[in-house]
Amino acid sequence: NAGVTQTPKFRVLKTGQSMTLLCAQDMNHEYMYWYRQDPGMGLRLIHYSVGEGTTAKGEVPDGYNVSRLKKQNFLLGLESAAPSQTSVYFCASSRSTSTDTQYFGPGTRLTVL
Amino acid sequence: GEDVEQSLFLSVREGDSSVINCTYTDSSSTYLYWYKQEPGAGLQLLTYIFSNMDMKQDQRLTVLLNKKDKHLSLRIADTQTGDSAIYFCAVVGGYNKLIFGAGTRLAVHP
């Protein structure tokens, strides 16, 4: 039981490049989330999903897209990376609602030059 | 919208008690959480309290909730070097989503 895993762990992009971050959970959780963590700002919700095939915008969705084609996977895409997207990205999942315990992945550190 | 505030840094001596404070603006949150983030790792749920409780104790951890003042605190007794981490307060905000504070970095020194 691996919990929540994220790939890759680190990535450096040039401005304008695209990439996809993969989150996988093996706990059969319905809800999945993507957060970004910036110094002094805590975690901010980018997008979330309440079930397979569904996605919704969070607090800071601009510049990102997501997909939940399979229940266990939640993908975060950057179509045209910008330096402002330099951050640490965390994926999380919870059993049913946001008030259930959220289990976090180890994070992806992304640098956009 | 919902706002959660924490002091950014706390330094304590090993063996002393640590108290990390948090204030929030929305009083409708049913649950209030404390998450811990160790260096290079994701967040891990440390403890939580129901909004109808004033206090919850779990071994070395004590959570106090003052709903009138919208104030939440986490007390760690006999703080150890292994407690060095960033501690995040979180409440349930609009659309049933967690709102995190900026995190308090706890440094434990001998």
Interface residues (C-beta under 8 A of the other chain):
Chain A: V4 G40 M41 G42 L43 R44 L45 Y48 G58 F90 A92 T97 S98 T99 T101 Q102 Y103 F104 G105 P106 G107
Chain B: V4 L8 T30 Y31 G40 A41 G42 L43 Q44 L45 Y48 F88 V92 N96 K97 L98 F100 G101 A102 G103
